[in-house]
């Protein structure tokens, strides 16, 4: 196997699957499945859990909600499965869905199974031997923003996803909803958030026409061709996707995008290698998106501030599970420091008025 392909590991303690039950389900649900079953886990990620199943000579990927989550609407396996089923025929970078299980008695939660897309996933630490030269990075940035424009160009009505969301009032619901989620999972007093939330509510811009939005678009949710990393072959983690404001999706991507002139403390916490030599700035990405789509990005500062706040809340919810003893994953312990950092980033975006 190409060493650049994303690797699995042993299943983390407390996150095991009842393999006999899973195998029985697979034999019943997917034609041609037979043989012994083995499992490994994709160790990255902080939300839904992803496992690589090997049954006979076939590989499958199983997705289930995190253990101990209290936010069931954010981990709707059936919804994600239906999105994949609708999108795969017209947007091949979505994995092919194979089977959905509603019976929670099998593994303790609903889950679905899909075909794997094996490739490179960029994370903070680059794999040894990877050509990440400035010229390659420049072409990857172009692919990154082109793929987002392609996603927003999907005719969601034609593929039957028009009932997936409520575009009218989308942005206001997002702001109110994430503010409520923060309150529901708050563990610490963070003064910057008490300033950011009122500003977001008071400065809502008018949204453009709705599109399909991914809602978590960043490097580590993309699968790249290991033989040409400027080619995106898969897009993962659609659990928050909906129909809504495409600029919120762009802003979300920019919220994750740490650039070379950002403070060192932010670069130390970057979600991926977005400030490597050759990387585009947030402004460059936004302007290229505007060229590709014709959309007005004059309010992109607002969307980027909201994105920083939203990411802070997502991490706060993960930290809350750890703080309450609902997960034993020790990676989650320091996450409160990231929440505080992102709150400061959002507050600074308001003061600076520029992305």
C-alpha positions, 0 to 999 in steps of 0.5 A: 500500500502507498505509505501516503494513504491514510492509515488505521490503528487498533480500536481505542478502548471503550470504542469497540464494536460487537463484531459478530453482530456487525458481521450478521448485519452485513451478511444480511444487508450487502450481497456477497459479503462472507468470511471472517470479520476484522476491524481497525479504527481511523484514529483521527477526528473528534466527532463521529467514529469511523472504522475500517471493516475487513470481511473476507477480502473486502474492505468497508467503512462503518460510521457511528455516533460518538459515545456519550454524545447528548447532541443527537441531531448532530449525529444523525446517521440516517440523514448522512446516509441519505445525503450520500445516496442522493449525491454520489451519482452526481458528485463522485467525491462522496463515498458510495453508501451501502447499508444503513442500520436503524436497529440500535441493539446491534452496536448501541446506536444507528450506523451506516456502511459505505465503500472506502475511498483510500487516499491521503488526508492532510493533517497538521504533521505531513507524512514523510516523503510528501512533495509539498513544494510551493508549486504543489501547494499553490495548485492544491489551493486552487483545487481546494477552492474549485471543489467548494465552488463545484459542491455549491453548484450541485443542483440539490433539487434535482437530486432530491435534497430540497427537503434537507434544509430550510434556506429561509432564515438560515443564517439567523438560525445558525447564529442563534443555534450555535449560541444556544449550543454554547450555552448548553455545553459551557464549562468555563467563563470566556468573556470574549464570547459574551461580546461575539454573540451579541455582535453576530446577532446584531450584524446579520448580512443578507444571504445569497441564493441557497445551495448545498453546503458542507458545513465543515470544509477543511483539509482533513475532511478531504481525501487526496490522490496519493499520486497527485495530491492536487487532485481531490478524490473524496470529501468526508464528514457530511454530518452537518451538511444542509441547504443554506448560505454558501458564504457561510460554507466559504466562511467556515473554510476560511475560519479553519484556514490559518495563514503565514502572518497569523499569530504563532499561538494560532499557527501552533493550533492549526487544523492543517498545513494551510500556511506552508510556503505556497499557500494562499491567504484567506483573502486570495481564497475568497476572491478566487471563489468570487471569480468562480461563482460570481457571488458577492463576498463583501460581507465575508468578514462577518462569515469568517468571524461566525466561523471562528465562533462556531468552531469554538462551540464545536470544540466546546461540545467535544470538551463538554463530553470529556468534562462530564466524564462521557468519554475517556479519550484523553485527547479531549482534555486540553481542548478548552484552551482551543475554545478560548483561543478561537474566542479571542480570534473571533473577537479580534476579527470584529475589532480588525474588520478584515479577514 
